[in-house]
């Protein structure tokens, strides 16, 4: 394995696929220096070690997928693209976690008296019911609506599910909500 590859070579090896792509993936993880730069950038942003690893892995996957889908046309900025992708992944996760904490603190009192326990049990039953309803809509609707309700952006949903763009995610969510309405559910019955 070479110690160094240019951005153009990285681009071409990713495009080549197969063993050449495997070689460049190994290089990206081990000797490229790209992951070390991304790790330092994520540290400055306050990311924990396990989160850094996750962001770097997602960044490499995103880089490969975007090159394969011709979303990156100019290979001269691949390293910058990779590092910015890692940083964006961490920011998105940080914002999701922050929103979840806000939602939890808004809805749950730290008290654990019987009333709160009863409320938690009712909520568990409601979520079981929602799961049953979502199953009726199909796998894609269930996936999109769950990710959306967890605070994922349409761009993130599109990446996770493998849609071409955020617009496909928006359209799918819209169609799924229309299906819910057609089944007789109002917005109030699925938004808590």
C-alpha positions as CSV (number, residue, x, y, z in Angstrom):
1,X,0.0,0.0,0.0
2,X,1.3,3.5,-0.9
3,X,1.9,5.9,1.9
4,X,0.3,8.8,0.0
5,X,-2.3,9.3,-2.6
6,X,-3.4,12.5,-4.3
7,X,-7.0,13.6,-4.2
8,X,-7.3,12.6,-7.9
9,X,-5.9,9.1,-7.1
10,X,-8.3,8.7,-4.2
11,X,-11.2,9.8,-6.4
12,X,-10.2,7.4,-9.2
13,X,-9.7,4.4,-6.9
14,X,-13.1,5.0,-5.2
15,X,-14.7,5.2,-8.7
16,X,-12.9,2.0,-9.8
17,X,-14.7,0.0,-7.1
18,X,-13.8,-3.6,-6.0
19,X,-10.3,-4.3,-4.6
20,X,-9.1,-0.8,-5.6
21,X,-11.8,0.8,-3.6
22,X,-11.1,-1.6,-0.6
23,X,-7.4,-0.5,-0.8
24,X,-8.3,3.2,-0.6
25,X,-10.8,2.6,2.2
26,X,-8.0,0.8,4.2
27,X,-5.6,3.7,3.4
28,X,-8.2,6.3,4.5
29,X,-8.6,4.5,7.9
30,X,-4.9,3.7,8.5
31,X,-2.3,5.9,6.9
32,X,-3.9,8.8,5.1
33,X,-3.8,11.2,8.0
34,X,-7.3,12.3,7.0
35,X,-8.9,10.6,10.0
36,X,-6.4,12.2,12.4
37,X,-7.3,15.7,11.0
38,X,-11.0,14.9,11.3
39,X,-10.4,13.5,14.9
40,X,-8.7,16.8,15.9
41,X,-11.4,18.9,14.4
42,X,-14.1,16.9,16.2
43,X,-12.2,17.1,19.4
44,X,-12.2,20.9,19.1
45,X,-16.0,20.7,18.7
46,X,-16.3,18.7,21.9
47,X,-17.0,15.2,20.4
48,X,-16.4,12.1,22.6
49,X,-14.0,9.4,21.3
50,X,-16.8,7.0,20.3
51,X,-18.7,9.8,18.6
52,X,-15.5,10.7,16.7
53,X,-15.2,7.1,15.5
54,X,-18.8,7.1,14.4
55,X,-18.5,10.4,12.5
56,X,-15.3,9.3,10.8
57,X,-16.9,6.1,9.7
58,X,-20.0,7.8,8.4
59,X,-17.8,10.4,6.7
60,X,-15.9,7.8,4.8
61,X,-19.1,6.0,3.8
62,X,-20.6,9.3,2.7
63,X,-17.5,10.2,0.7
64,X,-17.6,6.9,-1.1
65,X,-21.3,7.0,-1.8
66,X,-21.1,10.7,-3.0
67,X,-18.2,9.9,-5.3
68,X,-20.0,6.8,-6.7
69,X,-23.2,8.8,-7.3
70,X,-21.3,11.6,-9.0
71,X,-22.2,14.2,-6.4
72,X,-18.5,15.2,-6.2
73,X,-17.3,16.3,-9.5
74,X,-14.1,18.1,-8.5
75,X,-11.7,15.6,-6.7
76,X,-9.3,18.4,-5.7
77,X,-11.2,19.1,-2.4
78,X,-11.9,15.5,-1.3
79,X,-10.0,15.8,2.0
80,X,-11.8,19.0,2.9
81,X,-15.1,17.5,1.9
82,X,-14.5,14.5,4.1
83,X,-13.5,16.5,7.1
84,X,-16.5,18.9,6.7
85,X,-18.8,15.9,6.4
86,X,-17.5,14.4,9.6
87,X,-18.0,17.8,11.4
88,X,-21.6,18.1,10.0
89,X,-22.3,14.5,11.2
90,X,-21.3,15.5,14.7
91,X,-23.2,18.7,14.6
92,X,-26.4,16.9,13.4
93,X,-26.0,14.3,16.2
94,X,-25.3,17.0,18.8
95,X,-28.4,19.0,17.7
96,X,-30.6,15.8,17.8
97,X,-29.3,14.9,21.2
98,X,-30.0,18.4,22.4
99,X,-33.6,18.4,21.0
100,X,-34.2,15.0,22.6
101,X,-33.0,16.3,26.0
102,X,-35.3,19.3,25.7
103,X,-38.3,17.1,24.8
104,X,-37.6,14.8,27.7
105,X,-37.2,17.6,30.1
106,X,-40.3,19.3,28.9
107,X,-42.5,16.1,29.2
108,X,-41.1,14.3,32.2
109,X,-40.7,15.5,35.7
110,X,-37.7,14.1,37.6
111,X,-40.2,12.9,40.2
112,X,-41.0,9.2,40.2
113,X,-44.3,9.2,42.0
114,X,-47.1,6.8,41.1
115,X,-48.8,9.4,38.8
116,X,-45.6,9.7,36.7
117,X,-45.2,5.9,36.5
118,X,-48.8,5.6,35.3
119,X,-48.2,8.3,32.7
120,X,-45.1,6.5,31.5
121,X,-47.1,3.2,31.2
122,X,-49.8,5.1,29.2
123,X,-47.1,6.5,26.9
124,X,-45.6,3.1,26.3
125,X,-49.1,1.9,25.3
126,X,-49.5,4.8,23.0
127,X,-46.2,4.1,21.3
128,X,-47.1,0.4,20.8
129,X,-50.4,1.6,19.2
130,X,-48.4,4.0,16.9
131,X,-46.1,1.2,15.9
132,X,-49.1,-0.9,14.9
133,X,-50.4,2.0,12.8
134,X,-47.1,2.6,11.2
135,X,-46.8,-1.1,10.3
136,X,-50.0,-0.7,8.3
137,X,-48.3,2.1,6.2
138,X,-45.4,0.0,5.2
139,X,-41.7,-0.2,5.9
140,X,-40.6,3.0,4.1
141,X,-43.3,5.1,5.7
142,X,-42.5,3.7,9.1
143,X,-38.8,4.3,8.6
144,X,-39.2,7.9,7.4
145,X,-41.8,8.9,10.0
146,X,-39.7,7.4,12.9
147,X,-36.5,9.2,11.8
148,X,-38.4,12.4,11.3
149,X,-40.0,12.2,14.7
150,X,-36.6,11.6,16.2
151,X,-35.4,15.0,14.9
152,X,-33.5,13.8,11.8
153,X,-33.4,16.4,9.0
154,X,-34.8,15.3,5.6
155,X,-31.2,15.3,4.2
156,X,-30.1,12.9,7.0
157,X,-33.2,10.7,6.4
158,X,-32.4,10.6,2.7
159,X,-28.8,9.5,3.5
160,X,-29.8,6.8,6.0
161,X,-32.5,5.3,3.8
162,X,-30.6,5.8,0.5
163,X,-32.9,8.3,-1.2
164,X,-31.5,10.4,-3.9
165,X,-32.2,13.7,-2.2
166,X,-33.9,15.4,0.8
167,X,-36.8,16.2,-1.5
168,X,-37.6,12.5,-1.9
169,X,-37.6,12.2,1.9
170,X,-40.0,15.2,2.2
171,X,-42.3,13.8,-0.5
172,X,-42.3,10.4,1.2
173,X,-43.1,11.9,4.6
174,X,-45.9,14.0,3.0
175,X,-47.4,10.9,1.3
176,X,-47.2,8.9,4.5
177,X,-49.0,11.6,6.5
178,X,-51.7,11.7,3.8
179,X,-52.1,8.0,4.2
180,X,-52.5,8.4,7.9
181,X,-55.2,11.1,7.4
182,X,-56.9,8.8,4.9
183,X,-56.9,6.1,7.7
184,X,-58.7,8.6,9.9
185,X,-55.9,9.9,12.0
186,X,-55.6,13.6,12.7
187,X,-52.3,15.5,13.3
188,X,-53.2,15.7,17.0
189,X,-53.4,11.9,17.3
190,X,-49.8,11.3,16.2
191,X,-48.0,14.4,17.5
192,X,-47.4,14.5,21.3
